[in-house]
Amino acid sequence: MTKFILKELSRYRIGTYGDIIYRNALLYPENTAFKCGQEILTFSQFNESVNRLIHALKSHGAEKGDVLGILSWNCLEYTQIYGAAMKGGFIASPLNARLQADELDYLINYSESRILFVGPQLVALVNALRSRIPRVEHLVSIGCTAPGMIPYEDFIGSQSGAEPDVQVTEDDPVFIFYTSGTTGVPKGALYTQGRAMDDTRRFPAALCVEQGDKQIQIMPLFHVGGAKNLWGYYFAGATNVIMPQISFDPKATLKAIHDEKATDIHIVPTHLAAFLSLPHVDDYDLGNLKRMFYAASPMPLELLKRGMEKWGPIFLQFYGATEDGPNVSYLSKQQHQLVIDSPEKGEILSSAGFPHIGVHVRIVSEGGEDLGPGEVGEIVVKSKATMLKWWKMPEDTAQTIVDGWVHTGDMGRYDENGYIYIVDRKKDMIVSGGENIFPREVEEILYQHPAVLEAAVFGIPDPYWVEKVHAVVVLKSGYEPTEKEIIDFCKERLARFKAPKSLEFASEVPKNPAGKMLKKQLRAKYWEGMDRMI
């Protein structure tokens, strides 16, 4: 322990992640910051590993403001790369590990990444892309060796763990989180230290997280929610137990909650459905769990009620989006309990709660006028935590951020008490298993099939995924492909979660007089009697 600990605590600027990383290393040096499998990093060890990586990046020519691409499944190294960006003044660019070659090619070039960190399962995919990503100067392999890549341990080598000679300000950029645009073209939401830290501070405050709590991290670290919420726990001095699984394993997850005596877990509805469907779910002790919070996808009311009957009022909800911080509104544990105590207030569980601490939310008409309770309009958001801009897209930024308000494209309403209800999501976006999928991107692939004349893609109800991707296809004359053949065609060209899970053939697709497909008519029979606006 340093003699002048209070002086040392002022080494890094307030309002930056470097300040928190160093603070926790000084105050909780032996406490576990991260655990993944059998590997553990204390707060002190994490700080030292981040310092080593910063020195290594500089020795390989990286400069403040350079973009660090990350293509990996969850692992301890992922947190260190984030930490190096936070403390060293770089920009972390996490990439969805489920994407296919063409999708990754676009994002890596769009981000202008100079160094790309690659997980072992994705080395072959990146090797096939090498000639198409000329901006990348160094490829670093995580947990393996690969031709032409520097193993992560060799990259950091014998670098010093001493504090780097660097100062980062609240205005310096730190993250690019990706979402799909309404045209299906991905966009990167750029966050500065100050904007990202604002949400990181408010998240544990809303949940009442404290030093000593323990979160099971099953959400992928390339998602804004998975990453930002993880750092909220870190901010409070809590422990993050990272699940290294590529695909969600409900048994392993419940066992981790049981074995670790965990207090927290972030889920999407499909996770809860999987938990409750296990025949021996009661074999796992979840008695230490304080919070099971859901986000990223709407929670079916009946599923939520089943969860509450099983485990009590440990549930809470966040609503938000990649560009919004991400957290916009919050339905607390107490509000869930309110419904248990007063069943006549059950509608509250269908809401997204109140605006999150430090977030202003309005419901506006197409002309930007504020609407009254019960009226449906666009949800617009303002806070210190929203993105700075869309990376390299000034025109899109100007359309999204108007007079400081982020236009979400989501349609909603609110009641006289201020509860916000999401009526429909961005355009025709499908949310399947917590993943955002834009139909046009899938339709573009369908149209590449030689037998497809017309295609319409939309979401339909599914008991596990909540929504699944469904396609209606009109065939060209003389062609007779099978449903499986067309779905397999899509899987070869898209991330598997984006490919249709079901498909039907039709003689025609309904259109309006201008020739626009009327997907509302196609969806109607599937959503009859359900809450989603068709």
C-alpha positions as CSV (number, residue, x, y, z in Angstrom):
1,M,0.0,0.0,0.0
2,T,1.4,3.4,-1.0
3,K,2.2,5.7,1.9
4,F,0.4,8.7,0.4
5,I,-2.8,6.8,-0.6
6,L,-5.0,9.9,-0.6
7,K,-2.6,11.8,-2.9
8,E,-2.4,8.7,-5.2
9,L,-6.2,8.6,-5.4
10,S,-6.1,11.9,-7.2
11,R,-3.7,10.7,-9.9
12,Y,-6.3,10.5,-12.7
13,R,-9.0,12.9,-13.6
14,I,-12.4,12.7,-11.9
15,G,-15.1,11.5,-14.3
16,T,-12.8,9.2,-16.3
17,Y,-12.6,5.4,-16.1
18,G,-8.9,5.5,-15.3
19,D,-9.8,7.2,-12.0
20,I,-12.1,4.3,-11.1
21,I,-9.7,1.6,-12.2
22,Y,-6.9,3.0,-10.1
23,R,-9.2,3.9,-7.1
24,N,-10.4,0.3,-6.8
25,A,-6.9,-1.1,-7.2
26,L,-5.8,1.1,-4.2
27,L,-8.9,0.6,-2.0
28,Y,-9.8,-3.0,-2.7
29,P,-6.5,-4.5,-4.0
30,E,-7.1,-8.1,-2.9
31,N,-10.8,-8.3,-3.7
32,T,-11.9,-10.1,-6.8
33,A,-12.7,-7.8,-9.7
34,F,-13.2,-10.5,-12.4
35,K,-13.5,-14.2,-12.5
36,C,-13.8,-16.4,-15.6
37,G,-13.7,-20.2,-15.2
38,Q,-10.8,-20.8,-12.7
39,E,-9.0,-17.5,-13.6
40,I,-9.3,-14.6,-11.2
41,L,-8.1,-11.0,-11.4
42,T,-8.1,-8.9,-8.2
43,F,-8.7,-5.2,-8.6
44,S,-4.9,-4.7,-8.2
45,Q,-4.0,-7.4,-10.7
46,F,-6.6,-5.9,-13.2
47,N,-5.1,-2.5,-12.9
48,E,-1.6,-3.9,-13.5
49,S,-2.7,-6.0,-16.5
50,V,-4.3,-2.9,-18.0
51,N,-1.1,-0.9,-17.5
52,R,0.9,-3.6,-19.2
53,L,-1.4,-3.6,-22.2
54,I,-1.3,0.2,-22.5
55,H,2.6,0.0,-22.6
56,A,2.4,-2.8,-25.1
57,L,0.0,-0.8,-27.4
58,K,2.3,2.2,-27.3
59,S,5.3,0.1,-28.0
60,H,3.5,-1.2,-31.2
61,G,2.8,2.4,-32.3
62,A,-0.7,2.9,-31.0
63,E,-1.5,6.5,-30.2
64,K,-4.2,8.2,-28.1
65,G,-7.5,8.1,-30.1
66,D,-6.6,5.0,-32.1
67,V,-9.4,2.3,-32.4
68,L,-8.9,-1.1,-30.8
69,G,-11.1,-3.7,-32.5
70,I,-12.2,-6.7,-30.3
71,L,-13.7,-9.8,-31.9
72,S,-14.1,-12.4,-29.2
73,W,-16.4,-14.2,-26.9
74,N,-16.4,-13.3,-23.2
75,C,-13.0,-13.8,-21.5
76,L,-10.8,-11.9,-19.0
77,E,-8.7,-10.4,-21.8
78,Y,-11.8,-8.7,-23.1
79,T,-12.1,-6.7,-19.9
80,Q,-8.4,-5.8,-20.0
81,I,-8.7,-4.5,-23.6
82,Y,-11.7,-2.4,-22.5
83,G,-9.6,-1.2,-19.5
84,A,-6.7,-0.2,-21.7
85,A,-9.0,1.9,-23.9
86,M,-10.5,3.5,-20.8
87,K,-7.3,4.3,-19.1
88,G,-5.0,4.8,-22.1
89,G,-7.1,7.1,-24.2
90,F,-7.8,4.6,-27.0
91,I,-11.3,3.7,-28.4
92,A,-12.7,0.2,-27.8
93,S,-14.6,-1.2,-30.8
94,P,-16.3,-4.4,-29.8
95,L,-17.6,-6.5,-32.7
96,N,-20.4,-9.0,-32.6
97,A,-18.8,-12.4,-32.6
98,R,-21.9,-13.9,-34.4
99,L,-21.4,-11.9,-37.6
100,Q,-20.3,-13.3,-40.9
101,A,-17.3,-12.3,-43.0
102,D,-19.0,-9.6,-45.1
103,E,-20.5,-8.0,-42.0
104,L,-17.2,-8.0,-40.1
105,D,-15.3,-6.7,-43.2
106,Y,-17.6,-3.7,-43.3
107,L,-17.4,-2.9,-39.5
108,I,-13.7,-3.3,-39.2
109,N,-13.0,-1.0,-42.1
110,Y,-15.8,1.5,-41.0
111,S,-14.3,1.7,-37.5
112,E,-10.8,2.3,-38.8
113,S,-9.3,-0.2,-36.3
114,R,-5.5,-0.2,-36.2
115,I,-5.2,-3.2,-33.9
116,L,-7.6,-6.1,-33.8
117,F,-7.8,-8.6,-30.9
118,V,-9.2,-12.0,-32.0
119,G,-10.6,-14.8,-29.8
120,P,-9.6,-18.4,-30.6
121,Q,-12.9,-19.4,-32.2
122,L,-12.7,-16.5,-34.6
123,V,-9.1,-16.8,-35.9
124,A,-10.0,-18.7,-39.0
125,L,-12.7,-16.1,-39.9
126,V,-10.3,-13.2,-39.5
127,N,-7.5,-15.0,-41.5
128,A,-10.0,-15.2,-44.4
129,L,-10.5,-11.4,-44.2
130,R,-6.9,-10.3,-44.0
131,S,-6.7,-8.9,-47.6
132,R,-9.9,-7.0,-47.0
133,I,-9.0,-5.1,-43.8
134,P,-5.8,-3.2,-44.8
135,R,-6.1,-0.6,-42.0
136,V,-5.4,-3.2,-39.4
137,E,-1.7,-3.1,-38.6
138,H,-1.5,-5.8,-35.9
139,L,-3.6,-8.9,-35.2
140,V,-3.4,-10.2,-31.6
141,S,-4.7,-13.7,-30.9
142,I,-6.4,-14.3,-27.5
143,G,-5.8,-17.7,-25.9
144,C,-4.1,-19.3,-28.9
145,T,-1.3,-19.0,-31.4
146,A,-2.1,-18.4,-35.1
147,P,0.1,-17.6,-38.2
148,G,0.7,-13.9,-38.6
149,M,-0.9,-13.1,-35.3
150,I,0.8,-12.0,-32.1
151,P,-0.3,-14.2,-29.1
152,Y,-1.8,-11.9,-26.4
153,E,0.7,-13.0,-23.8
154,D,3.6,-12.3,-26.1
155,F,2.1,-9.0,-27.0
156,I,2.1,-7.7,-23.4
157,G,5.3,-9.7,-22.9
158,S,7.5,-8.3,-20.2
159,Q,5.9,-4.9,-20.2
160,S,5.8,-2.9,-17.0
161,G,2.8,-2.8,-14.8
162,A,3.7,0.7,-13.7
163,E,1.2,3.5,-14.1
164,P,1.4,4.9,-17.7
165,D,2.3,8.5,-18.4
166,V,-1.1,9.4,-19.8
167,Q,-4.0,11.7,-18.9
168,V,-7.5,11.2,-20.3
169,T,-10.2,13.8,-20.1
170,E,-14.0,13.5,-20.0
171,D,-14.2,14.7,-23.6
172,D,-12.0,11.9,-25.0
173,P,-13.8,9.2,-26.9
174,V,-13.7,5.7,-25.4
175,F,-16.3,3.4,-27.0
176,I,-18.0,2.6,-30.3
177,F,-21.0,0.4,-29.9
178,Y,-22.7,-0.8,-33.0
179,T,-26.4,-0.9,-34.0
180,S,-28.2,-1.3,-37.3
181,G,-29.6,1.7,-39.0
182,T,-33.1,1.8,-40.3
183,T,-31.7,0.9,-43.8
184,G,-29.9,-2.1,-42.3
185,V,-26.5,-0.4,-42.5
186,P,-24.7,-0.7,-39.2
187,K,-23.8,2.5,-37.4
188,G,-21.4,3.1,-34.5
189,A,-22.5,5.1,-31.5
190,L,-19.5,7.0,-30.2
191,Y,-19.2,7.7,-26.5
192,T,-16.8,9.9,-24.7
193,Q,-15.5,9.2,-21.2
194,G,-17.8,11.6,-19.6
195,R,-20.9,10.4,-21.4
196,A,-20.2,6.7,-20.8
197,M,-19.3,7.3,-17.1
198,D,-22.5,9.1,-16.5
199,D,-24.5,5.9,-17.1
200,T,-21.9,3.8,-15.3
201,R,-22.4,5.9,-12.2
202,R,-26.2,6.0,-12.3
203,F,-26.7,2.3,-13.0
204,P,-25.4,0.9,-9.6
205,A,-27.2,3.8,-7.8
206,A,-30.5,2.7,-9.3
207,L,-30.0,-0.9,-8.4
208,C,-28.4,-0.2,-5.0
209,V,-25.4,-2.2,-5.9
210,E,-22.7,-2.1,-3.2
211,Q,-19.1,-3.3,-2.7
212,G,-19.1,-7.0,-2.2
213,D,-22.0,-7.8,-4.5
214,K,-21.4,-10.4,-7.2
215,Q,-22.8,-10.4,-10.7
216,I,-23.0,-13.4,-13.1
217,Q,-22.1,-12.0,-16.5
218,I,-23.9,-14.0,-19.3
219,M,-24.5,-11.1,-21.6
220,P,-21.9,-10.8,-24.4
221,L,-19.3,-8.0,-23.8
222,F,-19.8,-6.8,-27.4
223,H,-23.3,-5.6,-26.6
224,V,-23.7,-2.2,-25.1
225,G,-25.9,-3.5,-22.3
226,G,-23.6,-6.3,-21.4
227,A,-20.5,-4.1,-21.4
228,K,-21.9,-1.0,-19.8
229,N,-23.7,-2.9,-17.0
230,L,-20.5,-4.8,-16.2
231,W,-18.7,-1.6,-15.6
232,G,-21.5,-0.4,-13.4
233,Y,-20.8,-3.3,-11.0
234,Y,-17.0,-2.6,-11.3
235,F,-17.7,1.0,-10.4
236,A,-19.3,-0.1,-7.1
237,G,-16.4,-2.4,-6.2
238,A,-18.5,-5.5,-6.9
239,T,-17.3,-8.7,-8.5
240,N,-18.1,-9.8,-12.1
241,V,-18.1,-13.6,-12.7
242,I,-17.9,-13.9,-16.5
243,M,-19.4,-16.9,-18.1
244,P,-17.1,-18.0,-21.0
245,Q,-19.8,-20.0,-22.8
246,I,-20.4,-19.2,-26.5
247,S,-24.0,-20.3,-26.3
248,F,-26.2,-19.8,-23.3
249,D,-26.3,-22.8,-20.9
250,P,-29.2,-22.5,-18.4
251,K,-27.9,-25.3,-16.2
252,A,-24.3,-23.9,-16.0
253,T,-25.7,-20.4,-15.3
254,L,-27.9,-21.5,-12.4
255,K,-25.0,-23.6,-11.1
256,A,-22.8,-20.5,-11.2
257,I,-25.5,-18.5,-9.3
258,H,-25.7,-21.3,-6.7
259,D,-21.9,-21.9,-6.4
260,E,-20.9,-18.3,-6.3
261,K,-23.7,-17.2,-4.0
262,A,-24.3,-14.5,-6.6
263,T,-26.4,-11.4,-5.9
264,D,-27.1,-10.3,-9.5
265,I,-27.7,-11.4,-13.1
266,H,-28.7,-9.6,-16.2
267,I,-30.9,-11.6,-18.5
268,V,-33.2,-11.4,-21.6
269,P,-36.6,-13.2,-21.6
270,T,-35.3,-16.3,-23.4
271,H,-33.0,-16.9,-20.5
272,L,-35.8,-16.8,-18.0
273,A,-37.9,-19.2,-20.2
274,A,-34.9,-21.6,-20.3
275,F,-34.4,-21.4,-16.5
276,L,-38.1,-22.2,-15.8
277,S,-38.2,-25.1,-18.3
278,L,-35.4,-27.0,-16.5
279,P,-36.9,-30.1,-14.8
280,H,-34.6,-29.7,-11.8
281,V,-34.6,-25.9,-11.5
282,D,-35.4,-26.1,-7.7
283,D,-32.1,-28.0,-7.2
284,Y,-30.3,-24.7,-7.5
285,D,-30.2,-22.3,-4.5
286,L,-30.8,-18.7,-5.7
287,G,-31.4,-17.5,-2.2
288,N,-28.5,-14.9,-2.3
289,L,-29.9,-13.4,-5.6
290,K,-31.0,-9.8,-4.9
291,R,-31.6,-8.8,-8.5
292,M,-32.5,-10.5,-11.8
293,F,-32.9,-7.7,-14.2
294,Y,-34.1,-8.0,-17.7
295,A,-33.4,-5.8,-20.7
296,A,-32.7,-5.9,-24.5
297,S,-36.1,-7.5,-25.3
298,P,-39.7,-7.1,-24.2
299,M,-40.6,-9.5,-21.4
300,P,-43.9,-11.5,-21.9
301,L,-46.1,-10.8,-18.9
302,E,-47.0,-14.4,-18.2
303,L,-43.4,-15.4,-18.3
304,L,-42.5,-12.6,-15.8
305,K,-45.3,-13.7,-13.5
306,R,-44.0,-17.3,-13.5
307,G,-40.6,-16.0,-12.6
308,M,-41.9,-13.9,-9.8
309,E,-43.9,-16.8,-8.4
310,K,-40.7,-18.9,-8.4
311,W,-38.2,-16.5,-7.0
312,G,-40.1,-13.6,-5.6
313,P,-39.7,-9.8,-6.3
314,I,-36.1,-9.9,-7.4
315,F,-37.0,-8.7,-10.9
316,L,-36.4,-5.3,-12.4
317,Q,-36.3,-3.9,-15.9
318,F,-34.3,-1.4,-18.0
319,Y,-35.4,-0.1,-21.4
320,G,-32.9,1.6,-23.6
321,A,-30.9,1.5,-26.9
322,T,-27.3,1.5,-28.1
323,E,-27.3,5.3,-28.7
324,D,-29.1,6.2,-25.5
325,G,-26.5,5.4,-22.9
326,P,-28.0,2.7,-23.0
327,N,-30.4,2.9,-20.0
328,V,-33.5,5.2,-20.5
329,S,-36.2,3.9,-18.1
330,Y,-36.3,1.7,-15.2
331,L,-39.0,-0.5,-13.6
332,S,-37.7,-1.2,-10.1
333,K,-38.0,-4.2,-7.7
334,Q,-40.4,-2.1,-5.6
335,Q,-42.6,-1.5,-8.6
336,H,-42.7,-5.2,-9.3
337,Q,-43.6,-5.8,-5.6
338,L,-46.4,-3.3,-5.9
339,V,-48.1,-5.5,-8.4
340,I,-47.8,-8.5,-6.0
341,D,-49.3,-6.4,-3.2
342,S,-52.0,-4.8,-5.4
343,P,-52.9,-7.1,-8.3
344,E,-55.2,-4.5,-9.7
345,K,-52.1,-2.5,-10.7
346,G,-50.9,-5.4,-12.9
347,E,-50.6,-3.1,-16.0
348,I,-47.5,-1.7,-14.5
349,L,-45.6,-4.9,-15.4
350,S,-46.3,-4.2,-19.0
351,S,-44.6,-0.8,-18.8
352,A,-40.9,0.2,-19.0
353,G,-41.2,2.0,-15.8
354,F,-40.2,5.6,-15.0
355,P,-37.4,7.6,-16.7
356,H,-34.0,6.5,-15.3
357,I,-32.2,8.8,-12.9
358,G,-30.8,11.7,-14.8
359,V,-32.7,11.0,-18.0
360,H,-35.4,13.1,-19.5
361,V,-38.0,11.4,-21.7
362,R,-40.7,12.9,-23.9
363,I,-43.4,11.4,-26.2
364,V,-43.8,13.6,-29.2
365,S,-45.8,13.9,-32.4
366,E,-44.3,13.8,-35.9
367,G,-44.1,17.6,-35.6
368,G,-42.2,17.4,-32.3
369,E,-45.1,18.5,-30.1
370,D,-45.5,16.9,-26.7
371,L,-48.3,14.5,-26.4
372,G,-50.6,13.8,-23.4
373,P,-51.1,10.6,-21.4
374,G,-52.3,7.8,-23.5
375,E,-51.3,9.3,-26.8
376,V,-48.9,7.4,-28.9
377,G,-45.8,9.1,-30.3
378,E,-42.1,8.8,-30.7
379,I,-39.9,8.4,-27.7
380,V,-37.2,11.1,-27.5
381,V,-34.4,11.1,-24.9
382,K,-32.0,13.6,-23.4
383,S,-29.3,12.9,-20.8
384,K,-25.6,13.4,-20.2
385,A,-25.1,9.7,-21.0
386,T,-26.4,9.6,-24.6
387,M,-23.9,9.0,-27.5
388,L,-21.9,12.0,-28.8
389,K,-22.6,11.1,-32.4
390,W,-22.7,8.4,-35.0
391,W,-19.2,7.5,-35.9
392,K,-18.2,9.0,-39.3
393,M,-21.9,9.7,-40.1
394,P,-22.7,13.4,-39.6
395,E,-25.9,13.4,-41.6
396,D,-27.3,10.5,-39.7
397,T,-26.3,12.2,-36.4
398,A,-28.2,15.4,-37.4
399,Q,-31.3,13.3,-38.1
400,T,-31.0,11.4,-34.8
401,I,-30.0,14.2,-32.4
402,V,-32.2,17.2,-32.7
403,D,-31.8,20.1,-30.2
404,G,-30.0,17.7,-27.9
405,W,-32.8,15.1,-27.9
406,V,-32.1,11.6,-29.3
407,H,-34.9,10.4,-31.5
408,T,-35.2,6.7,-30.8
409,G,-37.6,5.8,-33.5
410,D,-39.5,3.8,-30.9
411,M,-43.2,4.5,-30.5
412,G,-44.6,4.7,-27.0
413,R,-47.1,6.3,-24.6
414,Y,-47.2,7.2,-20.9
415,D,-49.9,7.2,-18.3
416,E,-50.9,9.9,-15.8
417,N,-48.3,8.6,-13.2
418,G,-45.4,8.8,-15.6
419,Y,-45.1,5.1,-16.5
420,I,-43.7,4.6,-20.0
421,Y,-45.2,2.0,-22.3
422,I,-43.3,0.8,-25.4
423,V,-46.0,0.4,-28.1
424,D,-43.8,-0.7,-31.0
425,R,-40.1,-0.7,-31.8
426,K,-37.9,0.9,-34.4
427,K,-39.7,0.5,-37.7
428,D,-40.1,-3.2,-38.2
429,M,-37.2,-4.3,-36.1
430,I,-37.3,-7.8,-34.7
431,V,-35.9,-8.5,-31.2
432,S,-35.2,-12.2,-31.1
433,G,-33.4,-13.6,-28.0
434,G,-32.2,-10.1,-27.1
435,E,-30.7,-9.5,-30.6
436,N,-31.8,-6.7,-32.8
437,I,-32.6,-7.8,-36.3
438,F,-33.6,-5.5,-39.2
439,P,-35.8,-7.2,-41.8
440,R,-34.4,-5.4,-44.8
441,E,-30.9,-6.9,-44.2
442,V,-32.4,-10.4,-44.3
443,E,-34.6,-9.6,-47.3
444,E,-31.5,-8.4,-49.2
445,I,-30.0,-11.9,-48.7
446,L,-33.2,-13.6,-49.7
447,Y,-33.3,-11.6,-52.9
448,Q,-29.9,-13.0,-53.8
449,H,-31.4,-16.5,-54.1
450,P,-32.1,-17.2,-57.8
451,A,-35.6,-18.5,-57.0
452,V,-36.9,-15.6,-55.0
453,L,-39.1,-13.0,-56.7
454,E,-40.3,-11.1,-53.6
455,A,-39.6,-11.4,-49.9
456,A,-41.1,-9.9,-46.8
457,V,-39.4,-10.5,-43.4
458,F,-41.0,-9.8,-40.0
459,G,-41.1,-11.1,-36.5
460,I,-43.7,-13.6,-35.2
461,P,-44.3,-14.8,-31.7
462,D,-42.1,-17.6,-30.3
463,P,-42.3,-19.2,-26.8
464,Y,-38.5,-19.3,-26.5
465,W,-37.1,-16.5,-28.5
466,V,-40.1,-14.1,-27.8
467,E,-39.9,-13.2,-31.5
468,K,-38.5,-15.2,-34.3
469,V,-37.6,-14.2,-37.9
470,H,-40.2,-15.3,-40.3
471,A,-40.2,-14.8,-44.1
472,V,-42.9,-14.8,-46.7
473,V,-41.4,-15.6,-50.2
474,V,-42.9,-15.3,-53.7
475,L,-41.0,-17.6,-56.1
476,K,-40.1,-17.0,-59.7
477,S,-41.9,-19.2,-62.2
478,G,-40.3,-22.6,-62.8
479,Y,-38.5,-22.7,-59.4
480,E,-39.4,-25.1,-56.6
481,P,-36.9,-24.8,-53.7
482,T,-37.7,-26.1,-50.3
483,E,-38.1,-24.1,-47.2
484,K,-34.9,-25.6,-45.7
485,E,-32.9,-24.8,-48.9
486,I,-33.7,-21.1,-48.7
487,I,-33.1,-20.9,-44.9
488,D,-29.8,-22.6,-45.3
489,F,-28.9,-20.1,-48.1
490,C,-29.5,-17.3,-45.6
491,K,-27.5,-19.0,-42.8
492,E,-24.4,-19.2,-45.1
493,R,-24.5,-15.4,-45.7
494,L,-25.8,-14.0,-42.4
495,A,-25.2,-14.4,-38.7
496,R,-27.3,-17.4,-37.8
497,F,-29.5,-15.5,-35.4
498,K,-30.6,-13.2,-38.3
499,A,-31.6,-16.0,-40.7
500,P,-35.3,-16.9,-40.9
501,K,-36.4,-19.6,-38.4
502,S,-39.5,-20.2,-40.5
503,L,-40.7,-19.5,-44.0
504,E,-43.8,-19.7,-46.0
505,F,-44.4,-19.5,-49.8
506,A,-47.1,-17.2,-51.2
507,S,-48.4,-16.4,-54.6
508,E,-48.2,-12.6,-53.9
509,V,-47.4,-10.1,-51.1
510,P,-50.0,-7.4,-50.3
511,K,-49.0,-3.9,-51.3
512,N,-50.4,-0.4,-51.2
513,P,-51.0,1.7,-54.3
514,A,-47.5,3.0,-54.2
515,G,-46.1,-0.6,-54.3
516,K,-45.0,-0.8,-50.7
517,M,-45.4,-4.1,-49.1
518,L,-48.0,-4.2,-46.3
519,K,-46.3,-6.2,-43.7
520,K,-48.9,-5.2,-41.2
521,Q,-51.4,-7.4,-43.0
522,L,-48.9,-10.3,-43.1
523,R,-48.2,-10.0,-39.4
524,A,-51.8,-9.7,-38.3
525,K,-52.7,-13.4,-38.1
526,Y,-49.7,-14.2,-35.9
527,W,-50.2,-11.4,-33.4
528,E,-53.9,-11.5,-33.1
529,G,-54.9,-11.0,-29.4
530,M,-51.4,-10.1,-28.3
531,D,-49.9,-6.9,-27.1
532,R,-47.5,-6.1,-29.9
533,M,-48.7,-3.5,-32.4
534,I,-48.9,-5.3,-35.7
